[in-house]
Amino acid sequence: MQSRVKQLLEELRNDDTLVDVDSDALREAEFAQAQAILDTMVGKRVTAAEMGETRITITTEDGNRYFFYGFLSGSQPES
């Protein structure tokens, strides 16, 4: 497995083509993942929430920490 990962990384380094990324698809996938995590938190008590520059961290009473990415960038609200 380790050698296959190394092989794939080497292929990526040698590939000059750019990969098109659909930002809407990424946002949608991140939202689906966040929803799945939130579904596992039903009935748990939140003891802390922290909003950082790149993620939101939620801590529950049982000590688990949940990280949410992808919600903190985007267009600025109009003034």
PyMOL Python script that loads the backbone (N, CA, C, O; Angstrom):
from pymol import cmd

cmd.read_pdbstr("""\
ATOM      1  N   MET A   1       0.829  -1.193   0.000  1.00  0.00           N
ATOM      2  CA  MET A   1       0.000   0.000   0.000  1.00  0.00           C
ATOM      3  C   MET A   1       0.870   1.253   0.000  1.00  0.00           C
ATOM      4  O   MET A   1       0.611   2.199  -0.743  1.00  0.00           O
ATOM      5  N   GLN A   2       1.894   1.249   0.831  1.00  0.00           N
ATOM      6  CA  GLN A   2       2.805   2.400   0.937  1.00  0.00           C
ATOM      7  C   GLN A   2       3.454   2.697  -0.408  1.00  0.00           C
ATOM      8  O   GLN A   2       3.570   3.859  -0.798  1.00  0.00           O
ATOM      9  N   SER A   3       3.876   1.657  -1.118  1.00  0.00           N
ATOM     10  CA  SER A   3       4.525   1.886  -2.406  1.00  0.00           C
ATOM     11  C   SER A   3       3.540   2.421  -3.440  1.00  0.00           C
ATOM     12  O   SER A   3       3.918   3.203  -4.312  1.00  0.00           O
ATOM     13  N   ARG A   4       2.275   2.001  -3.346  1.00  0.00           N
ATOM     14  CA  ARG A   4       1.255   2.502  -4.280  1.00  0.00           C
ATOM     15  C   ARG A   4       1.019   3.996  -4.050  1.00  0.00           C
ATOM     16  O   ARG A   4       0.863   4.754  -5.007  1.00  0.00           O
ATOM     17  N   VAL A   5       0.993   4.418  -2.791  1.00  0.00           N
ATOM     18  CA  VAL A   5       0.837   5.830  -2.465  1.00  0.00           C
ATOM     19  C   VAL A   5       2.022   6.614  -3.025  1.00  0.00           C
ATOM     20  O   VAL A   5       1.836   7.670  -3.629  1.00  0.00           O
ATOM     21  N   LYS A   6       3.226   6.109  -2.829  1.00  0.00           N
ATOM     22  CA  LYS A   6       4.418   6.774  -3.370  1.00  0.00           C
ATOM     23  C   LYS A   6       4.348   6.869  -4.886  1.00  0.00           C
ATOM     24  O   LYS A   6       4.713   7.890  -5.469  1.00  0.00           O
ATOM     25  N   GLN A   7       3.873   5.792  -5.527  1.00  0.00           N
ATOM     26  CA  GLN A   7       3.745   5.786  -6.978  1.00  0.00           C
ATOM     27  C   GLN A   7       2.754   6.856  -7.441  1.00  0.00           C
ATOM     28  O   GLN A   7       3.031   7.588  -8.391  1.00  0.00           O
ATOM     29  N   LEU A   8       1.615   6.947  -6.781  1.00  0.00           N
ATOM     30  CA  LEU A   8       0.615   7.947  -7.153  1.00  0.00           C
ATOM     31  C   LEU A   8       1.136   9.369  -6.946  1.00  0.00           C
ATOM     32  O   LEU A   8       0.904  10.249  -7.775  1.00  0.00           O
ATOM     33  N   LEU A   9       1.838   9.584  -5.839  1.00  0.00           N
ATOM     34  CA  LEU A   9       2.419  10.910  -5.599  1.00  0.00           C
ATOM     35  C   LEU A   9       3.433  11.279  -6.671  1.00  0.00           C
ATOM     36  O   LEU A   9       3.488  12.425  -7.116  1.00  0.00           O
ATOM     37  N   GLU A  10       4.222  10.316  -7.077  1.00  0.00           N
ATOM     38  CA  GLU A  10       5.213  10.562  -8.128  1.00  0.00           C
ATOM     39  C   GLU A  10       4.528  10.884  -9.451  1.00  0.00           C
ATOM     40  O   GLU A  10       4.978  11.762 -10.187  1.00  0.00           O
ATOM     41  N   GLU A  11       3.447  10.181  -9.754  1.00  0.00           N
ATOM     42  CA  GLU A  11       2.697  10.460 -10.979  1.00  0.00           C
ATOM     43  C   GLU A  11       2.124  11.876 -10.937  1.00  0.00           C
ATOM     44  O   GLU A  11       2.133  12.580 -11.947  1.00  0.00           O
ATOM     45  N   LEU A  12       1.630  12.291  -9.779  1.00  0.00           N
ATOM     46  CA  LEU A  12       1.098  13.643  -9.651  1.00  0.00           C
ATOM     47  C   LEU A  12       2.184  14.691  -9.860  1.00  0.00           C
ATOM     48  O   LEU A  12       1.947  15.714 -10.502  1.00  0.00           O
ATOM     49  N   ARG A  13       3.363  14.442  -9.327  1.00  0.00           N
ATOM     50  CA  ARG A  13       4.464  15.383  -9.492  1.00  0.00           C
ATOM     51  C   ARG A  13       4.870  15.526 -10.956  1.00  0.00           C
ATOM     52  O   ARG A  13       5.271  16.602 -11.399  1.00  0.00           O
ATOM     53  N   ASN A  14       4.762  14.430 -11.695  1.00  0.00           N
ATOM     54  CA  ASN A  14       5.193  14.433 -13.088  1.00  0.00           C
ATOM     55  C   ASN A  14       4.095  14.883 -14.051  1.00  0.00           C
ATOM     56  O   ASN A  14       4.354  15.056 -15.242  1.00  0.00           O
ATOM     57  N   ASP A  15       2.894  15.070 -13.560  1.00  0.00           N
ATOM     58  CA  ASP A  15       1.776  15.446 -14.411  1.00  0.00           C
ATOM     59  C   ASP A  15       1.656  16.961 -14.463  1.00  0.00           C
ATOM     60  O   ASP A  15       1.455  17.604 -13.432  1.00  0.00           O
ATOM     61  N   ASP A  16       1.778  17.535 -15.649  1.00  0.00           N
ATOM     62  CA  ASP A  16       1.726  18.983 -15.814  1.00  0.00           C
ATOM     63  C   ASP A  16       0.308  19.510 -16.024  1.00  0.00           C
ATOM     64  O   ASP A  16       0.112  20.722 -16.115  1.00  0.00           O
ATOM     65  N   THR A  17      -0.671  18.631 -16.101  1.00  0.00           N
ATOM     66  CA  THR A  17      -2.034  19.097 -16.351  1.00  0.00           C
ATOM     67  C   THR A  17      -2.645  19.653 -15.077  1.00  0.00           C
ATOM     68  O   THR A  17      -2.344  19.197 -13.973  1.00  0.00           O
ATOM     69  N   LEU A  18      -3.493  20.630 -15.246  1.00  0.00           N
ATOM     70  CA  LEU A  18      -4.197  21.217 -14.109  1.00  0.00           C
ATOM     71  C   LEU A  18      -5.527  20.503 -13.923  1.00  0.00           C
ATOM     72  O   LEU A  18      -6.141  20.052 -14.889  1.00  0.00           O
ATOM     73  N   VAL A  19      -5.953  20.407 -12.710  1.00  0.00           N
ATOM     74  CA  VAL A  19      -7.218  19.768 -12.400  1.00  0.00           C
ATOM     75  C   VAL A  19      -8.259  20.853 -12.183  1.00  0.00           C
ATOM     76  O   VAL A  19      -8.064  21.754 -11.367  1.00  0.00           O
ATOM     77  N   ASP A  20      -9.352  20.770 -12.905  1.00  0.00           N
ATOM     78  CA  ASP A  20     -10.450  21.710 -12.696  1.00  0.00           C
ATOM     79  C   ASP A  20     -11.211  21.309 -11.453  1.00  0.00           C
ATOM     80  O   ASP A  20     -11.594  20.150 -11.295  1.00  0.00           O
ATOM     81  N   VAL A  21     -11.428  22.259 -10.580  1.00  0.00           N
ATOM     82  CA  VAL A  21     -12.145  22.008  -9.340  1.00  0.00           C
ATOM     83  C   VAL A  21     -13.462  22.783  -9.370  1.00  0.00           C
ATOM     84  O   VAL A  21     -13.478  23.993  -9.597  1.00  0.00           O
ATOM     85  N   ASP A  22     -14.536  22.088  -9.143  1.00  0.00           N
ATOM     86  CA  ASP A  22     -15.854  22.708  -9.099  1.00  0.00           C
ATOM     87  C   ASP A  22     -16.116  23.151  -7.663  1.00  0.00           C
ATOM     88  O   ASP A  22     -16.425  22.327  -6.803  1.00  0.00           O
ATOM     89  N   SER A  23     -15.993  24.452  -7.405  1.00  0.00           N
ATOM     90  CA  SER A  23     -16.125  24.953  -6.035  1.00  0.00           C
ATOM     91  C   SER A  23     -17.519  24.692  -5.470  1.00  0.00           C
ATOM     92  O   SER A  23     -17.658  24.446  -4.272  1.00  0.00           O
ATOM     93  N   ASP A  24     -18.549  24.740  -6.309  1.00  0.00           N
ATOM     94  CA  ASP A  24     -19.900  24.444  -5.825  1.00  0.00           C
ATOM     95  C   ASP A  24     -20.018  22.986  -5.383  1.00  0.00           C
ATOM     96  O   ASP A  24     -20.669  22.685  -4.383  1.00  0.00           O
ATOM     97  N   ALA A  25     -19.389  22.092  -6.131  1.00  0.00           N
ATOM     98  CA  ALA A  25     -19.422  20.673  -5.773  1.00  0.00           C
ATOM     99  C   ALA A  25     -18.669  20.435  -4.468  1.00  0.00           C
ATOM    100  O   ALA A  25     -19.106  19.644  -3.632  1.00  0.00           O
ATOM    101  N   LEU A  26     -17.545  21.114  -4.293  1.00  0.00           N
ATOM    102  CA  LEU A  26     -16.793  20.986  -3.044  1.00  0.00           C
ATOM    103  C   LEU A  26     -17.607  21.497  -1.859  1.00  0.00           C
ATOM    104  O   LEU A  26     -17.648  20.871  -0.800  1.00  0.00           O
ATOM    105  N   ARG A  27     -18.246  22.633  -2.052  1.00  0.00           N
ATOM    106  CA  ARG A  27     -19.071  23.220  -0.991  1.00  0.00           C
ATOM    107  C   ARG A  27     -20.224  22.280  -0.631  1.00  0.00           C
ATOM    108  O   ARG A  27     -20.538  22.087   0.543  1.00  0.00           O
ATOM    109  N   GLU A  28     -20.843  21.707  -1.650  1.00  0.00           N
ATOM    110  CA  GLU A  28     -21.952  20.783  -1.428  1.00  0.00           C
ATOM    111  C   GLU A  28     -21.492  19.524  -0.688  1.00  0.00           C
ATOM    112  O   GLU A  28     -22.184  19.034   0.204  1.00  0.00           O
ATOM    113  N   ALA A  29     -20.323  19.007  -1.064  1.00  0.00           N
ATOM    114  CA  ALA A  29     -19.774  17.825  -0.387  1.00  0.00           C
ATOM    115  C   ALA A  29     -19.440  18.147   1.065  1.00  0.00           C
ATOM    116  O   ALA A  29     -19.695  17.334   1.952  1.00  0.00           O
ATOM    117  N   GLU A  30     -18.880  19.309   1.312  1.00  0.00           N
ATOM    118  CA  GLU A  30     -18.549  19.723   2.680  1.00  0.00           C
ATOM    119  C   GLU A  30     -19.818  19.871   3.514  1.00  0.00           C
ATOM    120  O   GLU A  30     -19.842  19.492   4.685  1.00  0.00           O
ATOM    121  N   PHE A  31     -20.863  20.416   2.915  1.00  0.00           N
ATOM    122  CA  PHE A  31     -22.129  20.560   3.616  1.00  0.00           C
ATOM    123  C   PHE A  31     -22.705  19.194   3.969  1.00  0.00           C
ATOM    124  O   PHE A  31     -23.196  19.001   5.082  1.00  0.00           O
ATOM    125  N   ALA A  32     -22.651  18.252   3.045  1.00  0.00           N
ATOM    126  CA  ALA A  32     -23.166  16.899   3.309  1.00  0.00           C
ATOM    127  C   ALA A  32     -22.383  16.231   4.435  1.00  0.00           C
ATOM    128  O   ALA A  32     -22.961  15.561   5.291  1.00  0.00           O
ATOM    129  N   GLN A  33     -21.067  16.418   4.428  1.00  0.00           N
ATOM    130  CA  GLN A  33     -20.240  15.835   5.490  1.00  0.00           C
ATOM    131  C   GLN A  33     -20.567  16.483   6.837  1.00  0.00           C
ATOM    132  O   GLN A  33     -20.673  15.793   7.851  1.00  0.00           O
ATOM    133  N   ALA A  34     -20.725  17.790   6.844  1.00  0.00           N
ATOM    134  CA  ALA A  34     -21.073  18.495   8.084  1.00  0.00           C
ATOM    135  C   ALA A  34     -22.417  18.008   8.609  1.00  0.00           C
ATOM    136  O   ALA A  34     -22.579  17.807   9.813  1.00  0.00           O
ATOM    137  N   GLN A  35     -23.378  17.819   7.714  1.00  0.00           N
ATOM    138  CA  GLN A  35     -24.696  17.342   8.134  1.00  0.00           C
ATOM    139  C   GLN A  35     -24.601  15.956   8.748  1.00  0.00           C
ATOM    140  O   GLN A  35     -25.268  15.671   9.743  1.00  0.00           O
ATOM    141  N   ALA A  36     -23.786  15.097   8.169  1.00  0.00           N
ATOM    142  CA  ALA A  36     -23.611  13.745   8.707  1.00  0.00           C
ATOM    143  C   ALA A  36     -23.001  13.798  10.112  1.00  0.00           C
ATOM    144  O   ALA A  36     -23.409  13.047  10.998  1.00  0.00           O
ATOM    145  N   ILE A  37     -22.029  14.681  10.310  1.00  0.00           N
ATOM    146  CA  ILE A  37     -21.414  14.830  11.639  1.00  0.00           C
ATOM    147  C   ILE A  37     -22.439  15.368  12.625  1.00  0.00           C
ATOM    148  O   ILE A  37     -22.546  14.862  13.743  1.00  0.00           O
ATOM    149  N   LEU A  38     -23.189  16.381  12.229  1.00  0.00           N
ATOM    150  CA  LEU A  38     -24.205  16.954  13.117  1.00  0.00           C
ATOM    151  C   LEU A  38     -25.253  15.916  13.497  1.00  0.00           C
ATOM    152  O   LEU A  38     -25.750  15.922  14.623  1.00  0.00           O
ATOM    153  N   ASP A  39     -25.589  15.032  12.576  1.00  0.00           N
ATOM    154  CA  ASP A  39     -26.555  13.971  12.878  1.00  0.00           C
ATOM    155  C   ASP A  39     -26.056  13.056  13.990  1.00  0.00           C
ATOM    156  O   ASP A  39     -26.859  12.535  14.764  1.00  0.00           O
ATOM    157  N   THR A  40     -24.741  12.852  14.079  1.00  0.00           N
ATOM    158  CA  THR A  40     -24.186  12.000  15.139  1.00  0.00           C
ATOM    159  C   THR A  40     -24.167  12.717  16.486  1.00  0.00           C
ATOM    160  O   THR A  40     -23.980  12.083  17.525  1.00  0.00           O
ATOM    161  N   MET A  41     -24.358  14.030  16.472  1.00  0.00           N
ATOM    162  CA  MET A  41     -24.294  14.816  17.697  1.00  0.00           C
ATOM    163  C   MET A  41     -25.657  14.985  18.378  1.00  0.00           C
ATOM    164  O   MET A  41     -25.744  15.602  19.440  1.00  0.00           O
ATOM    165  N   VAL A  42     -26.700  14.451  17.787  1.00  0.00           N
ATOM    166  CA  VAL A  42     -28.044  14.600  18.357  1.00  0.00           C
ATOM    167  C   VAL A  42     -28.052  14.038  19.775  1.00  0.00           C
ATOM    168  O   VAL A  42     -27.618  12.910  20.010  1.00  0.00           O
ATOM    169  N   GLY A  43     -28.553  14.840  20.718  1.00  0.00           N
ATOM    170  CA  GLY A  43     -28.626  14.425  22.115  1.00  0.00           C
ATOM    171  C   GLY A  43     -27.385  14.731  22.930  1.00  0.00           C
ATOM    172  O   GLY A  43     -27.392  14.558  24.149  1.00  0.00           O
ATOM    173  N   LYS A  44     -26.318  15.184  22.282  1.00  0.00           N
ATOM    174  CA  LYS A  44     -25.101  15.540  23.004  1.00  0.00           C
ATOM    175  C   LYS A  44     -25.156  17.012  23.392  1.00  0.00           C
ATOM    176  O   LYS A  44     -25.775  17.825  22.705  1.00  0.00           O
ATOM    177  N   ARG A  45     -24.510  17.337  24.485  1.00  0.00           N
ATOM    178  CA  ARG A  45     -24.471  18.718  24.960  1.00  0.00           C
ATOM    179  C   ARG A  45     -23.173  19.382  24.500  1.00  0.00           C
ATOM    180  O   ARG A  45     -22.081  18.854  24.710  1.00  0.00           O
ATOM    181  N   VAL A  46     -23.313  20.544  23.873  1.00  0.00           N
ATOM    182  CA  VAL A  46     -22.160  21.312  23.411  1.00  0.00           C
ATOM    183  C   VAL A  46     -21.646  22.147  24.571  1.00  0.00           C
ATOM    184  O   VAL A  46     -22.399  22.887  25.204  1.00  0.00           O
ATOM    185  N   THR A  47     -20.348  22.018  24.841  1.00  0.00           N
ATOM    186  CA  THR A  47     -19.742  22.767  25.948  1.00  0.00           C
ATOM    187  C   THR A  47     -18.874  23.917  25.462  1.00  0.00           C
ATOM    188  O   THR A  47     -18.570  24.830  26.230  1.00  0.00           O
ATOM    189  N   ALA A  48     -18.470  23.883  24.195  1.00  0.00           N
ATOM    190  CA  ALA A  48     -17.648  24.966  23.660  1.00  0.00           C
ATOM    191  C   ALA A  48     -17.765  24.997  22.146  1.00  0.00           C
ATOM    192  O   ALA A  48     -17.960  23.973  21.492  1.00  0.00           O
ATOM    193  N   ALA A  49     -17.641  26.195  21.617  1.00  0.00           N
ATOM    194  CA  ALA A  49     -17.597  26.391  20.164  1.00  0.00           C
ATOM    195  C   ALA A  49     -16.585  27.485  19.889  1.00  0.00           C
ATOM    196  O   ALA A  49     -16.583  28.526  20.547  1.00  0.00           O
ATOM    197  N   GLU A  50     -15.728  27.244  18.913  1.00  0.00           N
ATOM    198  CA  GLU A  50     -14.690  28.217  18.587  1.00  0.00           C
ATOM    199  C   GLU A  50     -14.637  28.393  17.075  1.00  0.00           C
ATOM    200  O   GLU A  50     -14.579  27.418  16.326  1.00  0.00           O
ATOM    201  N   MET A  51     -14.655  29.629  16.645  1.00  0.00           N
ATOM    202  CA  MET A  51     -14.553  29.910  15.223  1.00  0.00           C
ATOM    203  C   MET A  51     -13.165  30.439  14.933  1.00  0.00           C
ATOM    204  O   MET A  51     -12.804  31.530  15.375  1.00  0.00           O
ATOM    205  N   GLY A  52     -12.389  29.673  14.193  1.00  0.00           N
ATOM    206  CA  GLY A  52     -11.054  30.087  13.804  1.00  0.00           C
ATOM    207  C   GLY A  52     -11.071  30.619  12.387  1.00  0.00           C
ATOM    208  O   GLY A  52     -12.131  30.777  11.782  1.00  0.00           O
ATOM    209  N   GLU A  53      -9.884  30.896  11.862  1.00  0.00           N
ATOM    210  CA  GLU A  53      -9.811  31.434  10.508  1.00  0.00           C
ATOM    211  C   GLU A  53     -10.134  30.393   9.456  1.00  0.00           C
ATOM    212  O   GLU A  53     -10.623  30.734   8.379  1.00  0.00           O
ATOM    213  N   THR A  54      -9.869  29.121   9.750  1.00  0.00           N
ATOM    214  CA  THR A  54     -10.076  28.083   8.740  1.00  0.00           C
ATOM    215  C   THR A  54     -11.077  27.014   9.146  1.00  0.00           C
ATOM    216  O   THR A  54     -11.428  26.164   8.328  1.00  0.00           O
ATOM    217  N   ARG A  55     -11.544  27.034  10.384  1.00  0.00           N
ATOM    218  CA  ARG A  55     -12.476  25.985  10.802  1.00  0.00           C
ATOM    219  C   ARG A  55     -13.292  26.426  12.008  1.00  0.00           C
ATOM    220  O   ARG A  55     -12.955  27.385  12.703  1.00  0.00           O
ATOM    221  N   ILE A  56     -14.365  25.701  12.230  1.00  0.00           N
ATOM    222  CA  ILE A  56     -15.183  25.859  13.424  1.00  0.00           C
ATOM    223  C   ILE A  56     -14.989  24.590  14.238  1.00  0.00           C
ATOM    224  O   ILE A  56     -15.097  23.486  13.704  1.00  0.00           O
ATOM    225  N   THR A  57     -14.703  24.740  15.529  1.00  0.00           N
ATOM    226  CA  THR A  57     -14.504  23.594  16.407  1.00  0.00           C
ATOM    227  C   THR A  57     -15.620  23.564  17.437  1.00  0.00           C
ATOM    228  O   THR A  57     -15.878  24.552  18.124  1.00  0.00           O
ATOM    229  N   ILE A  58     -16.273  22.422  17.533  1.00  0.00           N
ATOM    230  CA  ILE A  58     -17.345  22.205  18.512  1.00  0.00           C
ATOM    231  C   ILE A  58     -16.870  21.126  19.478  1.00  0.00           C
ATOM    232  O   ILE A  58     -16.432  20.059  19.047  1.00  0.00           O
ATOM    233  N   THR A  59     -16.953  21.393  20.781  1.00  0.00           N
ATOM    234  CA  THR A  59     -16.597  20.415  21.803  1.00  0.00           C
ATOM    235  C   THR A  59     -17.869  20.015  22.541  1.00  0.00           C
ATOM    236  O   THR A  59     -18.679  20.862  22.917  1.00  0.00           O
ATOM    237  N   THR A  60     -18.027  18.714  22.739  1.00  0.00           N
ATOM    238  CA  THR A  60     -19.209  18.222  23.446  1.00  0.00           C
ATOM    239  C   THR A  60     -18.840  17.795  24.861  1.00  0.00           C
ATOM    240  O   THR A  60     -17.667  17.631  25.199  1.00  0.00           O
ATOM    241  N   GLU A  61     -19.873  17.620  25.674  1.00  0.00           N
ATOM    242  CA  GLU A  61     -19.692  17.293  27.083  1.00  0.00           C
ATOM    243  C   GLU A  61     -18.857  16.033  27.299  1.00  0.00           C
ATOM    244  O   GLU A  61     -18.156  15.917  28.305  1.00  0.00           O
ATOM    245  N   ASP A  62     -18.929  15.090  26.357  1.00  0.00           N
ATOM    246  CA  ASP A  62     -18.155  13.856  26.507  1.00  0.00           C
ATOM    247  C   ASP A  62     -16.693  14.013  26.086  1.00  0.00           C
ATOM    248  O   ASP A  62     -15.940  13.039  26.073  1.00  0.00           O
ATOM    249  N   GLY A  63     -16.290  15.256  25.736  1.00  0.00           N
ATOM    250  CA  GLY A  63     -14.896  15.542  25.411  1.00  0.00           C
ATOM    251  C   GLY A  63     -14.550  15.426  23.937  1.00  0.00           C
ATOM    252  O   GLY A  63     -13.427  15.733  23.539  1.00  0.00           O
ATOM    253  N   ASN A  64     -15.497  14.990  23.128  1.00  0.00           N
ATOM    254  CA  ASN A  64     -15.226  14.890  21.689  1.00  0.00           C
ATOM    255  C   ASN A  64     -15.181  16.275  21.062  1.00  0.00           C
ATOM    256  O   ASN A  64     -15.917  17.180  21.456  1.00  0.00           O
ATOM    257  N   ARG A  65     -14.299  16.420  20.074  1.00  0.00           N
ATOM    258  CA  ARG A  65     -14.197  17.679  19.340  1.00  0.00           C
ATOM    259  C   ARG A  65     -14.520  17.404  17.880  1.00  0.00           C
ATOM    260  O   ARG A  65     -14.049  16.427  17.298  1.00  0.00           O
ATOM    261  N   TYR A  66     -15.319  18.267  17.308  1.00  0.00           N
ATOM    262  CA  TYR A  66     -15.747  18.134  15.919  1.00  0.00           C
ATOM    263  C   TYR A  66     -15.276  19.369  15.162  1.00  0.00           C
ATOM    264  O   TYR A  66     -15.414  20.495  15.639  1.00  0.00           O
ATOM    265  N   PHE A  67     -14.718  19.142  13.978  1.00  0.00           N
ATOM    266  CA  PHE A  67     -14.166  20.227  13.179  1.00  0.00           C
ATOM    267  C   PHE A  67     -14.966  20.372  11.896  1.00  0.00           C
ATOM    268  O   PHE A  67     -15.265  19.389  11.219  1.00  0.00           O
ATOM    269  N   PHE A  68     -15.305  21.598  11.577  1.00  0.00           N
ATOM    270  CA  PHE A  68     -16.061  21.898  10.366  1.00  0.00           C
ATOM    271  C   PHE A  68     -15.260  22.879   9.531  1.00  0.00           C
ATOM    272  O   PHE A  68     -14.842  23.930  10.017  1.00  0.00           O
ATOM    273  N   TYR A  69     -15.049  22.525   8.271  1.00  0.00           N
ATOM    274  CA  TYR A  69     -14.270  23.350   7.342  1.00  0.00           C
ATOM    275  C   TYR A  69     -15.163  23.792   6.188  1.00  0.00           C
ATOM    276  O   TYR A  69     -16.217  23.204   5.944  1.00  0.00           O
ATOM    277  N   GLY A  70     -14.731  24.832   5.483  1.00  0.00           N
ATOM    278  CA  GLY A  70     -15.384  25.198   4.239  1.00  0.00           C
ATOM    279  C   GLY A  70     -16.507  26.200   4.349  1.00  0.00           C
ATOM    280  O   GLY A  70     -17.137  26.528   3.344  1.00  0.00           O
ATOM    281  N   PHE A  71     -16.774  26.692   5.535  1.00  0.00           N
ATOM    282  CA  PHE A  71     -17.880  27.630   5.709  1.00  0.00           C
ATOM    283  C   PHE A  71     -17.397  29.056   5.933  1.00  0.00           C
ATOM    284  O   PHE A  71     -18.207  29.981   6.001  1.00  0.00           O
ATOM    285  N   LEU A  72     -16.109  29.241   6.048  1.00  0.00           N
ATOM    286  CA  LEU A  72     -15.601  30.532   6.485  1.00  0.00           C
ATOM    287  C   LEU A  72     -15.065  31.382   5.346  1.00  0.00           C
ATOM    288  O   LEU A  72     -14.543  32.472   5.581  1.00  0.00           O
ATOM    289  N   SER A  73     -15.186  30.907   4.136  1.00  0.00           N
ATOM    290  CA  SER A  73     -14.718  31.733   3.026  1.00  0.00           C
ATOM    291  C   SER A  73     -15.882  32.049   2.116  1.00  0.00           C
ATOM    292  O   SER A  73     -16.947  31.440   2.215  1.00  0.00           O
ATOM    293  N   GLY A  74     -15.683  32.962   1.269  1.00  0.00           N
ATOM    294  CA  GLY A  74     -16.747  33.347   0.344  1.00  0.00           C
ATOM    295  C   GLY A  74     -16.763  34.838   0.182  1.00  0.00           C
ATOM    296  O   GLY A  74     -15.864  35.547   0.636  1.00  0.00           O
ATOM    297  N   SER A  75     -17.781  35.294  -0.462  1.00  0.00           N
ATOM    298  CA  SER A  75     -17.862  36.733  -0.720  1.00  0.00           C
ATOM    299  C   SER A  75     -18.230  37.488   0.557  1.00  0.00           C
ATOM    300  O   SER A  75     -18.916  36.974   1.441  1.00  0.00           O
ATOM    301  N   GLN A  76     -17.749  38.716   0.613  1.00  0.00           N
ATOM    302  CA  GLN A  76     -18.040  39.596   1.733  1.00  0.00           C
ATOM    303  C   GLN A  76     -19.430  40.190   1.556  1.00  0.00           C
ATOM    304  O   GLN A  76     -19.839  40.441   0.422  1.00  0.00           O
ATOM    305  N   PRO A  77     -20.168  40.424   2.630  1.00  0.00           N
ATOM    306  CA  PRO A  77     -21.466  41.074   2.489  1.00  0.00           C
ATOM    307  C   PRO A  77     -21.304  42.498   1.950  1.00  0.00           C
ATOM    308  O   PRO A  77     -20.332  43.191   2.250  1.00  0.00           O
ATOM    309  N   GLU A  78     -22.277  42.905   1.154  1.00  0.00           N
ATOM    310  CA  GLU A  78     -22.212  44.246   0.578  1.00  0.00           C
ATOM    311  C   GLU A  78     -22.523  45.295   1.632  1.00  0.00           C
ATOM    312  O   GLU A  78     -23.372  45.083   2.497  1.00  0.00           O
ATOM    313  N   SER A  79     -21.828  46.434   1.557  1.00  0.00           N
ATOM    314  CA  SER A  79     -22.038  47.505   2.528  1.00  0.00           C
ATOM    315  C   SER A  79     -23.094  48.462   2.049  1.00  0.00           C
ATOM    316  O   SER A  79     -23.407  49.432   2.739  1.00  0.00           O
TER     317      SER A  79
END
""", "prot")
cmd.dss("prot")
cmd.show_as("cartoon", "prot")
cmd.util.cbc("prot")
cmd.orient("prot")
